[in-house]
Amino acid sequence: MPSRSGTSIVLFTRDLRVHDHPALVAAAGSRRMLAVFVLDDTILSRPYAAPNRLRILIDSLTDLRRALRDLGSELVITRGRPADVVRDLVRRHGVDAIHCSADVSAFARRREAALAAIAAEAGATFTAHPGVMLVDPALVRATGGGHFKVFTPYWRRWSQVTPRPVLGVPDLPPPPDDVDPGALPTLGELTGDAAATAAPLLAPGGEVAARERLAWWMDGPIEDYADGRNRMAEDATSRLSVPLHLGCLSVTEVAAGLAPRRAGHEAFLQELCWRDFNHQLLDARPDLAVTDVRTKDDRWRDAPDELTAWQEGRTGYPVVDAGMRQLVAEGWMHNRARMVTASFLTKHLYIDWRHGARFFMHHLADGDLANNFAQWQWTAGTGTDSRPNRMFNPVIQGERYDPSGAYVRRWVSELADVAGKAVHQPRTDGAAAASLFAEGTYPAPMVDHREARERFLSARGALED
């Protein structure tokens, strides 16, 4: 075994795990190691630091600290600006190597540049390791150079790249003797509101729960994923987007367990590819969250009351309302419902996609800058969809992907007694209409589908589509 040298820092960010962690493995080669997580005041001051993701963050830090202690190390948790914290630790402990996981957002790039500058000032080394994406954007370039703007050619090129090998959990050196590990934060401390709460049905976060879910998923349910992923009433999707967002699971380890020639496995691998595709888009377009990728010069409607009704699940379209209520209750929404609800806001109501994307970011436990905003733009037709004016009919989507109506009945309690697929058009059920709508229990559809389609296509100058 090579001799250990000096003291290293591994700065955890969106990589809160000990399994398959390249930066942690590299830092483990030193005599002393500081494992550090900084509660970044810049991030905590922004709207995206919402209760659901912060609750998952606390769960994840709890697991990470326990795992590091079991390995003879410690997780130092502090608050401030990462560059200031790392600079102070470098000076106090004579650090000669700084490690972190590379990321693609403009914020992450600035953080890495600051760490590199600190290392240069101190005569130390700085390395940003793979660990967030399966394939680095630099390894998948379009024929003419630059990033891919369409998924299918990206998938073909991406599939040809051999991912790095999966790494084991390393033996870790101890931290310096005089390090204060700090306390795990509370939700109230992170939000600044002692009464803050997360979604009532939010699932637990952290590496332990993530690995249990991964084991369950790979032990059978994935085999039916190609078909099951669209069945909205069933637990037929992995739900691994939440642990992947904070790196409680390694996407490389997840992909390594797949057998791509099996239908369910290949379909799931494509979803991991979509994740990388969206990250390479963010890498190329740092303004993804605010600027159209491919503008349609939309003159979005200013309709605050309609926006509120959509947010509260009161559109009168059952599958849309079910999705929005699931989001608020669970901090998660089925992917098919995400597409339908986003399409409804941007195309039926013709309301700016940014309003919807920000609402999702507030509630989603897996709210990810790249995935959330790229997919909202895809659905709004301002992003990478090759059919930008496609418009989902919410009634047909409900009948097709929730044929029994179980998904709607679970989340829209007013419709719990409407049997079968009639729940997707409850006004056509005479008994239901009499009991539901005479008293205003459930709203009428806020817009007619055909009229909304004509309005949208006219606004886009695409009535011929």
Backbone torsions as a table, in degrees:
resi	resn	phi	psi	omega
1	MET	NA	133.1	179.4
2	PRO	-65.2	150.4	-179.0
3	SER	-69.6	144.4	177.8
4	ARG	-78.7	151.3	-179.2
5	SER	-133.2	135.1	168.1
6	GLY	58.6	-156.9	-179.4
7	THR	-123.4	135.1	-179.4
8	SER	-120.7	159.3	171.6
9	ILE	-118.9	133.7	166.1
10	VAL	-115.7	116.9	-179.9
11	LEU	-93.2	112.6	177.6
12	PHE	-79.2	140.5	176.7
13	THR	-133.2	-95.3	176.9
14	ARG	-102.4	49.4	-174.8
15	ASP	-149.8	52.6	-168.4
16	LEU	-87.0	72.6	-177.8
17	ARG	-155.8	170.4	172.9
18	VAL	-114.7	-15.7	178.1
19	HIS	-82.9	138.6	175.5
20	ASP	45.4	65.1	-176.2
21	HIS	-126.8	93.9	-175.5
22	PRO	-56.7	-40.6	-179.5
23	ALA	-65.7	-39.9	178.9
24	LEU	-66.8	-41.5	178.7
25	VAL	-61.0	-42.9	179.9
26	ALA	-65.7	-42.9	-179.4
27	ALA	-67.6	-25.5	-179.2
28	ALA	-67.1	-10.6	179.3
29	GLY	-79.5	2.4	-179.0
30	SER	-97.6	169.7	178.2
31	ARG	-76.2	-34.4	178.5
32	ARG	-131.4	145.9	-178.0
33	MET	-139.2	133.3	173.8
34	LEU	-104.9	111.8	173.3
35	ALA	-94.6	119.8	-167.4
36	VAL	-129.1	137.1	167.7
37	PHE	-127.1	127.5	-178.9
38	VAL	-107.4	121.8	171.9
39	LEU	-75.3	98.9	-169.0
40	ASP	-75.3	117.7	-178.6
41	ASP	-61.6	-32.0	178.8
42	THR	-63.4	-45.1	178.8
43	ILE	-67.9	-43.1	-176.3
44	LEU	-67.4	-19.5	179.5
45	SER	-86.0	-5.5	-176.2
46	ARG	-96.1	156.6	-178.7
47	PRO	-60.7	-25.4	-176.3
48	TYR	-72.0	-12.1	175.0
49	ALA	-82.1	74.6	-172.9
50	ALA	-97.7	158.2	-172.4
51	PRO	-54.9	-41.3	-175.8
52	ASN	-63.0	-47.7	-179.4
53	ARG	-70.4	-31.8	177.4
54	LEU	-68.6	-36.0	175.7
55	ARG	-64.0	-41.2	176.2
56	ILE	-65.0	-38.5	177.2
57	LEU	-60.1	-44.2	179.2
58	ILE	-62.4	-45.2	176.3
59	ASP	-56.9	-42.8	-175.6
60	SER	-68.8	-41.7	177.6
61	LEU	-65.9	-36.0	177.3
62	THR	-60.6	-47.9	178.6
63	ASP	-64.2	-43.5	-177.2
64	LEU	-64.1	-43.3	178.7
65	ARG	-61.8	-43.9	180.0
66	ARG	-62.1	-43.1	-178.7
67	ALA	-65.9	-41.3	179.2
68	LEU	-66.5	-39.2	177.7
69	ARG	-65.1	-38.3	177.1
70	ASP	-63.2	-25.8	179.4
71	LEU	-93.0	7.6	177.8
72	GLY	86.2	11.8	-179.5
73	SER	-114.2	-160.2	-178.1
74	GLU	-156.2	148.7	173.9
75	LEU	-104.3	118.1	176.2
76	VAL	-86.9	119.8	178.7
77	ILE	-113.1	123.1	179.7
78	THR	-142.9	176.2	-176.5
79	ARG	-130.3	143.7	179.8
80	GLY	149.6	-144.0	175.2
81	ARG	-105.4	128.3	-175.5
82	PRO	-52.1	-41.7	-179.0
83	ALA	-62.4	-41.3	179.6
84	ASP	-65.8	-42.7	-179.8
85	VAL	-63.5	-47.9	-178.3
86	VAL	-65.2	-41.3	179.1
87	ARG	-59.0	-43.4	179.8
88	ASP	-64.2	-43.0	-179.8
89	LEU	-66.4	-38.1	178.5
90	VAL	-61.1	-44.5	-179.1
91	ARG	-67.7	-43.0	-174.8
92	ARG	-74.6	-27.7	-173.1
93	HIS	-118.0	8.8	177.1
94	GLY	60.2	42.1	-177.3
95	VAL	-67.0	136.0	178.4
96	ASP	-117.3	2.9	177.1
97	ALA	-152.7	133.0	178.0
98	ILE	-119.4	132.3	-178.5
99	HIS	-129.2	144.5	171.1
100	CYS	-154.6	172.6	175.8
101	SER	-92.3	133.0	-180.0
102	ALA	-69.2	144.2	177.0
103	ASP	-138.1	172.9	-167.9
104	VAL	-114.1	-11.2	-179.0
105	SER	-69.5	159.3	177.5
106	ALA	-60.8	-37.3	178.6
107	PHE	-62.5	-45.5	179.9
108	ALA	-65.5	-38.8	178.6
109	ARG	-62.3	-41.7	177.9
110	ARG	-65.1	-38.3	178.3
111	ARG	-63.3	-43.6	179.3
112	GLU	-65.1	-38.4	177.5
113	ALA	-63.9	-39.2	178.6
114	ALA	-66.0	-40.3	178.4
115	LEU	-65.7	-39.5	177.9
116	ALA	-62.8	-39.2	179.4
117	ALA	-66.9	-40.1	177.7
118	ILE	-62.1	-44.2	179.0
119	ALA	-61.7	-42.1	-179.5
120	ALA	-64.1	-40.3	178.8
121	GLU	-61.4	-36.9	-174.8
122	ALA	-92.4	-1.5	-175.7
123	GLY	71.8	24.7	179.1
124	ALA	-103.1	175.8	176.1
125	THR	-105.1	153.1	174.3
126	PHE	-130.4	133.2	178.3
127	THR	-135.5	127.1	171.7
128	ALA	-99.5	113.6	-172.9
129	HIS	-95.2	157.5	170.0
130	PRO	-64.6	159.4	179.0
131	GLY	161.1	-16.4	-179.4
132	VAL	-99.1	-42.0	179.2
133	MET	-105.0	161.4	174.8
134	LEU	-76.8	-43.4	179.6
135	VAL	-127.4	126.5	179.8
136	ASP	-63.5	139.3	-179.6
137	PRO	-55.5	-31.6	-178.2
138	ALA	-65.7	-19.0	-177.5
139	LEU	-90.5	-7.4	-178.3
140	VAL	-130.4	95.8	-178.6
141	ARG	-119.5	145.8	177.1
142	ALA	-65.2	161.5	-175.8
143	THR	-55.8	-39.6	179.7
144	GLY	-87.2	9.9	-176.4
145	GLY	90.1	163.7	179.5
146	GLY	81.5	-169.6	-173.7
147	HIS	-89.2	166.9	176.8
148	PHE	-86.0	141.9	179.0
149	LYS	-108.4	-8.3	179.6
150	VAL	-130.8	140.7	-172.4
151	PHE	-69.0	-46.6	-170.9
152	THR	-57.0	-49.7	176.5
153	PRO	-64.7	-30.9	175.6
154	TYR	-63.9	-44.6	179.3
155	TRP	-57.8	-43.0	-179.4
156	ARG	-64.2	-44.6	-179.4
157	ARG	-70.8	-42.4	-179.6
158	TRP	-60.3	-38.7	-177.5
159	SER	-66.3	-17.9	-179.1
160	GLN	-86.4	-9.5	-178.4
161	VAL	-86.7	132.0	176.6
162	THR	-87.3	118.0	-179.1
163	PRO	-65.8	161.4	176.2
164	ARG	-64.0	159.4	178.1
165	PRO	-71.1	152.5	176.3
166	VAL	-75.2	135.3	-177.6
167	LEU	-101.9	149.5	176.8
168	GLY	-82.1	175.7	175.2
169	VAL	-76.5	124.0	-174.5
170	PRO	-81.8	159.3	165.2
171	ASP	-74.1	131.7	-172.6
172	LEU	-109.4	142.4	172.9
173	PRO	-77.4	162.2	179.3
174	PRO	-76.1	162.8	174.0
175	PRO	-79.2	166.3	171.0
176	PRO	-55.8	153.8	-171.7
177	ASP	-66.6	-31.5	-169.4
178	ASP	-104.8	33.2	-177.8
179	VAL	-94.3	131.4	175.1
180	ASP	-88.1	116.5	-176.7
181	PRO	-71.4	-19.7	-177.5
182	GLY	75.7	168.8	-176.3
183	ALA	-102.5	150.1	171.7
184	LEU	-65.2	135.3	-177.8
185	PRO	-76.4	159.3	170.3
186	THR	-99.2	163.5	179.1
187	LEU	-62.7	-39.1	179.0
188	GLY	-62.7	-39.3	178.5
189	GLU	-65.3	-37.0	-177.6
190	LEU	-77.0	-32.7	-179.2
191	THR	-91.2	-18.3	-173.5
192	GLY	77.1	14.5	-178.4
193	ASP	-135.2	108.7	-176.8
194	ALA	-62.2	-22.0	-178.5
195	ALA	-94.5	4.4	-177.2
196	ALA	-62.6	140.4	178.0
197	THR	-135.2	156.2	175.5
198	ALA	-92.9	175.3	178.7
199	ALA	-57.1	140.1	-173.6
200	PRO	-61.6	-29.6	-177.7
201	LEU	-108.8	19.2	-179.9
202	LEU	-62.0	126.8	-179.8
203	ALA	-71.6	154.6	178.6
204	PRO	-65.7	150.5	178.4
205	GLY	-108.5	-173.4	177.3
206	GLY	102.2	166.9	-174.0
207	GLU	-68.0	-34.9	-177.2
208	VAL	-64.4	-51.8	179.3
209	ALA	-63.2	-36.0	-179.1
210	ALA	-65.0	-43.0	-178.8
211	ARG	-70.7	-32.0	175.1
212	GLU	-66.0	-43.1	179.0
213	ARG	-65.4	-41.2	178.2
214	LEU	-61.3	-43.8	179.9
215	ALA	-62.7	-42.2	177.2
216	TRP	-61.0	-45.1	-176.2
217	TRP	-62.9	-46.9	-176.6
218	MET	-74.9	-15.3	-177.0
219	ASP	-82.4	1.8	178.4
220	GLY	166.4	-52.3	-174.5
221	PRO	-57.0	-29.8	-179.1
222	ILE	-61.3	-26.2	-176.6
223	GLU	-61.3	-26.9	-178.3
224	ASP	-101.9	11.2	-171.6
225	TYR	-62.9	-36.7	-177.7
226	ALA	-55.8	-36.7	177.1
227	ASP	-97.6	-42.3	-172.1
228	GLY	-68.2	-23.3	-175.3
229	ARG	-61.5	-20.5	-179.3
230	ASN	-99.8	-2.9	179.5
231	ARG	-83.5	101.6	-166.9
232	MET	-69.0	-27.7	-176.0
233	ALA	-82.8	-10.4	-172.9
234	GLU	-105.4	155.8	173.3
235	ASP	-85.4	69.6	-171.2
236	ALA	-116.9	14.1	173.9
237	THR	-120.9	162.9	-171.6
238	SER	-72.1	-31.3	-172.1
239	ARG	57.6	25.7	179.4
240	LEU	-85.1	-1.8	179.3
241	SER	-62.2	-31.7	-179.6
242	VAL	-68.1	-54.7	178.1
243	PRO	-66.2	-29.0	177.1
244	LEU	-67.7	-32.3	-179.5
245	HIS	-60.4	-45.5	179.5
246	LEU	-96.9	8.9	176.4
247	GLY	69.9	25.7	174.2
248	CYS	-72.3	-17.9	168.5
249	LEU	-123.2	146.7	172.9
250	SER	-86.6	124.8	177.7
251	VAL	-63.8	-28.2	177.4
252	THR	-66.8	-42.2	178.4
253	GLU	-67.2	-39.6	178.1
254	VAL	-61.0	-47.7	-178.2
255	ALA	-65.4	-33.3	-177.8
256	ALA	-64.7	-22.3	-179.7
257	GLY	-87.3	3.3	-176.3
258	LEU	-94.4	149.0	173.7
259	ALA	-114.3	92.1	-167.3
260	PRO	-56.7	-21.9	-179.2
261	ARG	-77.7	-8.1	176.3
262	ARG	-90.9	135.5	-168.1
263	ALA	-54.6	-50.9	-179.0
264	GLY	-63.2	-38.7	-179.0
265	HIS	-66.6	-43.9	-179.0
266	GLU	-66.4	-39.9	178.4
267	ALA	-62.4	-39.0	179.4
268	PHE	-70.8	-38.4	177.1
269	LEU	-60.5	-37.3	177.4
270	GLN	-62.7	-34.1	176.6
271	GLU	-67.1	-37.7	174.5
272	LEU	-65.1	-34.2	176.3
273	CYS	-66.5	-40.7	176.0
274	TRP	-57.3	-39.4	178.7
275	ARG	-60.6	-46.7	177.3
276	ASP	-65.3	-39.6	179.2
277	PHE	-58.3	-44.8	179.7
278	ASN	-66.5	-35.0	178.3
279	HIS	-70.9	-36.9	176.7
280	GLN	-69.5	-27.7	174.5
281	LEU	-68.3	-43.5	176.7
282	LEU	-63.9	-37.9	177.6
283	ASP	-58.7	-39.7	-179.6
284	ALA	-84.0	-27.6	-175.7
285	ARG	-125.8	79.2	-179.1
286	PRO	-58.5	-19.3	179.8
287	ASP	-92.8	20.4	-174.8
288	LEU	-54.3	-33.4	-175.0
289	ALA	-77.1	-11.5	-174.6
290	VAL	-129.6	-17.4	-172.2
291	THR	-123.9	135.9	176.5
292	ASP	-56.5	135.0	173.0
293	VAL	-70.1	-45.7	175.9
294	ARG	-130.9	93.5	-172.5
295	THR	-65.7	144.2	172.9
296	LYS	-110.1	9.9	-178.4
297	ASP	53.4	41.6	-178.7
298	ASP	-64.6	140.9	172.3
299	ARG	-108.2	77.3	-172.8
300	TRP	-58.2	146.7	178.5
301	ARG	-76.0	141.9	172.5
302	ASP	-97.3	98.8	-174.2
303	ALA	-136.9	73.6	-174.1
304	PRO	-59.9	-35.6	179.9
305	ASP	-66.6	-38.8	178.4
306	GLU	-70.0	-37.2	175.8
307	LEU	-61.0	-44.0	179.2
308	THR	-63.6	-42.3	178.7
309	ALA	-61.5	-40.8	176.5
310	TRP	-62.3	-46.2	-179.1
311	GLN	-61.2	-35.7	-175.8
312	GLU	-90.2	0.4	-179.1
313	GLY	69.0	47.7	179.9
314	ARG	-130.5	43.5	-178.8
315	THR	-86.0	-17.0	-174.1
316	GLY	86.2	-1.1	172.8
317	TYR	-106.2	107.6	-169.0
318	PRO	-54.2	-44.1	-176.0
319	VAL	-69.9	-32.6	174.4
320	VAL	-65.3	-47.2	-178.2
321	ASP	-65.6	-36.7	177.7
322	ALA	-63.0	-44.4	179.7
323	GLY	-61.4	-44.5	-178.5
324	MET	-67.1	-35.5	178.9
325	ARG	-73.2	-34.8	174.5
326	GLN	-61.7	-42.8	-179.9
327	LEU	-56.5	-47.8	-177.0
328	VAL	-69.7	-35.7	-177.1
329	ALA	-78.6	-37.5	-172.4
330	GLU	-107.6	-17.9	-171.3
331	GLY	70.7	23.4	-178.3
332	TRP	-157.3	153.3	176.8
333	MET	-143.1	141.3	176.4
334	HIS	-55.8	140.8	-173.7
335	ASN	-62.7	-37.7	177.2
336	ARG	-61.7	-40.9	177.6
337	ALA	-66.2	-33.6	177.7
338	ARG	-60.8	-44.2	-179.8
339	MET	-66.2	-41.7	-177.2
340	VAL	-67.9	-45.1	-178.6
341	THR	-67.5	-38.2	179.0
342	ALA	-68.9	-40.9	176.8
343	SER	-62.2	-40.1	-179.2
344	PHE	-62.3	-44.8	-178.4
345	LEU	-65.1	-46.7	-171.9
346	THR	-82.9	-26.2	-173.7
347	LYS	-114.1	-40.7	174.0
348	HIS	-72.4	-45.8	-178.0
349	LEU	-93.9	-15.4	-179.3
350	TYR	53.8	49.3	177.4
351	ILE	-108.0	141.0	-174.3
352	ASP	-50.4	129.9	-178.9
353	TRP	-58.6	-26.3	-177.9
354	ARG	-63.4	-35.3	177.5
355	HIS	-62.9	-44.4	179.8
356	GLY	-68.3	-42.4	-178.3
357	ALA	-63.3	-39.5	179.1
358	ARG	-68.4	-36.5	178.1
359	PHE	-65.2	-43.6	176.5
360	PHE	-60.0	-44.8	-178.5
361	MET	-61.7	-30.2	178.8
362	HIS	-69.1	-35.0	-172.4
363	HIS	-101.3	-32.4	-171.9
364	LEU	-70.1	126.0	173.0
365	ALA	-67.2	-25.7	177.1
366	ASP	-99.5	19.8	-178.6
367	GLY	-57.4	106.8	-173.1
368	ASP	-119.7	132.3	-175.5
369	LEU	-55.3	-48.0	-177.5
370	ALA	-69.3	-54.1	-173.8
371	ASN	-66.7	-46.2	-175.5
372	ASN	-63.1	-51.2	-174.4
373	PHE	-75.8	-34.0	176.2
374	ALA	-65.0	-42.0	-178.8
375	GLN	-72.4	-34.1	174.5
376	TRP	-63.5	-42.6	178.7
377	GLN	-66.6	-37.9	176.5
378	TRP	-56.7	-48.0	-176.2
379	THR	-70.4	-35.9	179.6
380	ALA	-73.5	-12.3	-178.5
381	GLY	80.7	15.2	176.2
382	THR	-106.9	2.5	-175.8
383	GLY	-111.9	-124.2	-169.8
384	THR	-104.0	5.6	178.6
385	ASP	-68.8	128.8	179.3
386	SER	-73.0	-10.9	174.9
387	ARG	-121.6	75.7	-170.2
388	PRO	-64.7	-17.7	-177.6
389	ASN	-102.2	11.2	176.6
390	ARG	-62.4	144.9	-174.5
391	MET	-140.2	120.5	-177.8
392	PHE	-79.1	128.7	173.2
393	ASN	-82.0	112.8	-172.7
394	PRO	-65.2	-28.8	177.8
395	VAL	-69.7	-47.8	179.4
396	ILE	-63.7	-40.4	178.6
397	GLN	-61.6	-41.8	178.7
398	GLY	-65.5	-45.8	-179.3
399	GLU	-64.7	-33.1	-177.1
400	ARG	-79.8	-42.7	-171.4
401	TYR	-107.5	-2.7	171.7
402	ASP	-139.3	58.4	-170.2
403	PRO	-61.3	-31.0	178.7
404	SER	-82.7	-15.1	-177.5
405	GLY	81.9	6.2	-175.4
406	ALA	-63.9	-37.9	-179.9
407	TYR	-63.0	-47.0	179.6
408	VAL	-63.6	-46.4	-177.6
409	ARG	-63.3	-29.9	178.9
410	ARG	-65.9	-39.9	-170.8
411	TRP	-102.1	-22.8	179.7
412	VAL	-110.0	90.2	-171.2
413	SER	-62.9	-27.9	179.6
414	GLU	-62.0	-22.2	-176.9
415	LEU	-105.4	13.7	-174.0
416	ALA	-61.0	-25.2	-176.7
417	ASP	-99.4	5.1	177.7
418	VAL	-87.7	119.3	-171.1
419	ALA	-81.6	148.4	170.2
420	GLY	59.7	-155.7	-175.6
421	LYS	-75.9	-4.6	174.2
422	ALA	-61.1	-18.1	179.5
423	VAL	-62.3	-22.3	-179.4
424	HIS	-80.7	-16.4	174.4
425	GLN	-137.0	64.6	-169.9
426	PRO	-61.9	-20.7	179.1
427	ARG	-72.7	-13.0	177.1
428	THR	-86.7	-9.7	177.8
429	ASP	-93.6	109.6	-173.0
430	GLY	-55.0	-48.2	-178.8
431	ALA	-64.2	-42.5	-179.8
432	ALA	-64.6	-43.2	-178.5
433	ALA	-60.7	-40.9	-178.2
434	ALA	-63.2	-42.4	-175.6
435	SER	-83.9	-31.4	-174.7
436	LEU	-85.0	-46.8	-165.5
437	PHE	-96.0	-22.4	177.2
438	ALA	-61.2	-35.7	-179.0
439	GLU	-99.0	5.4	179.0
440	GLY	69.3	26.4	-178.3
441	THR	-64.5	-42.4	179.5
442	TYR	-127.1	134.0	-172.3
443	PRO	-70.8	154.3	170.6
444	ALA	-71.3	156.2	177.2
445	PRO	-53.2	130.3	-174.4
446	MET	-74.5	-13.5	177.6
447	VAL	-154.7	144.0	176.1
448	ASP	-77.2	135.4	-175.6
449	HIS	-59.4	-47.8	-176.4
450	ARG	-64.2	-42.6	178.9
451	GLU	-65.2	-39.4	179.2
452	ALA	-64.9	-40.0	179.2
453	ARG	-62.9	-44.7	179.8
454	GLU	-64.5	-39.7	178.3
455	ARG	-62.9	-44.8	-178.7
456	PHE	-65.0	-49.2	-178.1
457	LEU	-65.0	-34.1	176.3
458	SER	-65.5	-42.3	178.6
459	ALA	-62.5	-34.0	179.3
460	ARG	-85.6	-4.6	-175.9
461	GLY	65.1	38.0	-171.7
462	ALA	-133.9	36.5	-178.7
463	LEU	-62.3	-19.0	179.6
464	GLU	-78.4	-11.7	-177.0
465	ASP	-68.8	NA	NA
